[in-house]
Amino acid sequence: MILYLDTSALVKLYIEEEASQAVAEHVELAVATATAYVSYVEARAAFARRRRAHTLSSTELSRIVRELDHDWSSYTFVEIGERVVRHAGSLCERHALRGYDAVQLAAALEVRRAGGDVEFACFDAHLNRAARREGLRIPRL
């Protein structure tokens, strides 16, 4: 099984939150862990937001970014080209998704299209409903 991590799931690998352990366990069980390149930017934004909110120290932020940078090459990436972007546009209309949520879903569907047995790890209920309607499995996290 390929575990697709949207940013909400990816962040849990670097910041201890509810379900962080479950995400880490699913990553260990997966044959591969996939995400979109845009997840890097979204994760860095989430980390920076926590720093501004004073829930992370500067030292913790630096450590987390180093860990993400170290792990980054171990992920399987989905290129966000024209096919994925156009599919994301259709998903926005079909499921009333925000732009980057639709990009994440389109990227996961691209992994499946390439022949992968994909589970979609996400912590957004609306996006999970859309993923289910598109035929993706949602792991119990």
C-alpha positions in Angstrom: 0.0 0.0 0.0 1.2 3.5 -0.8 0.3 6.1 1.8 -0.4 9.5 0.4 0.1 12.2 3.0 -1.6 15.5 2.6 0.0 18.3 4.5 -2.1 17.9 7.6 -0.8 14.3 7.9 2.8 15.2 7.0 3.0 17.8 9.7 2.1 15.2 12.3 5.3 13.4 11.6 7.3 16.5 12.8 5.1 18.1 15.4 3.6 16.0 18.2 -0.1 16.2 17.9 -3.1 13.9 18.3 -2.7 11.0 15.9 1.0 11.7 15.3 1.8 8.2 16.4 -0.8 6.6 14.2 0.5 8.5 11.1 4.1 7.3 11.9 2.9 3.7 12.3 1.1 3.9 8.9 4.2 5.3 7.3 6.2 2.3 8.7 3.6 -0.1 7.2 3.5 1.6 3.7 5.5 0.3 0.8 6.0 4.0 -0.1 4.9 7.4 1.2 3.8 9.9 -1.4 3.0 13.5 -1.3 3.0 16.5 -3.6 5.9 18.9 -3.8 3.6 21.7 -2.6 3.3 19.9 0.7 6.8 21.2 1.6 5.7 24.8 1.4 2.5 24.1 3.2 4.3 22.3 6.0 6.9 25.0 6.4 4.0 27.5 6.6 2.3 25.5 9.3 5.6 25.3 11.2 6.2 29.0 10.9 2.6 29.7 12.0 3.2 27.7 15.2 6.4 29.7 15.8 4.5 33.0 15.4 1.9 31.6 17.8 4.7 30.8 20.3 3.8 27.1 20.4 7.3 26.3 18.9 10.6 27.9 20.0 13.1 29.1 17.4 15.3 26.1 18.3 12.3 23.7 17.8 11.5 25.2 14.5 15.1 24.9 13.3 15.1 21.2 14.4 11.8 20.4 12.7 12.9 22.0 9.4 16.2 20.1 9.5 14.2 16.8 10.1 11.9 17.6 7.2 14.8 18.5 4.9 16.6 15.2 5.9 13.5 13.1 5.3 12.3 14.9 2.1 14.1 12.7 -0.4 12.6 9.6 1.1 9.1 10.5 -0.1 7.7 9.7 -3.5 6.5 12.9 -5.2 3.7 13.7 -7.5 4.6 16.4 -10.1 1.9 19.0 -10.2 1.8 19.4 -14.0 -1.1 20.4 -16.3 -3.0 17.1 -16.0 -3.0 17.2 -12.2 -3.9 20.9 -12.1 -6.8 20.5 -14.6 -8.1 17.5 -12.6 -7.8 19.6 -9.4 -9.9 22.3 -11.0 -12.6 19.7 -11.8 -12.4 18.4 -8.2 -13.0 21.9 -6.9 -16.2 22.1 -8.7 -17.4 18.6 -8.0 -16.6 18.6 -4.3 -16.5 22.3 -3.4 -12.9 22.1 -2.4 -10.3 24.8 -1.8 -7.6 25.1 -4.3 -4.7 23.3 -2.6 -7.0 20.7 -1.1 -8.1 19.8 -4.6 -4.4 19.7 -5.7 -3.6 17.3 -2.9 -6.6 15.0 -3.9 -5.7 15.2 -7.6 -2.1 14.2 -6.7 -3.3 11.2 -4.7 -5.5 10.2 -7.5 -2.6 10.5 -9.9 -0.7 8.0 -7.8 -3.6 5.6 -8.0 -3.9 6.2 -11.8 -0.2 5.1 -12.1 -1.2 1.8 -10.6 -0.8 2.3 -6.9 -2.9 0.9 -4.1 -3.3 4.2 -2.3 -4.6 5.2 1.1 -5.2 9.0 1.6 -4.0 10.3 5.0 -5.6 13.6 5.8 -7.1 15.3 8.8 -9.7 17.5 7.0 -13.2 15.9 7.1 -14.5 17.7 4.0 -11.4 16.6 2.0 -11.7 13.0 3.3 -15.3 12.9 2.2 -14.3 14.0 -1.3 -11.5 11.4 -1.4 -13.9 8.7 -0.4 -16.3 9.8 -3.2 -13.3 9.5 -5.6 -12.7 5.9 -4.4 -9.7 6.4 -2.2 -9.4 4.5 1.1 -8.9 6.6 4.2 -6.8 4.9 6.9 -8.1 4.9 10.5 -5.9 7.5 12.2 
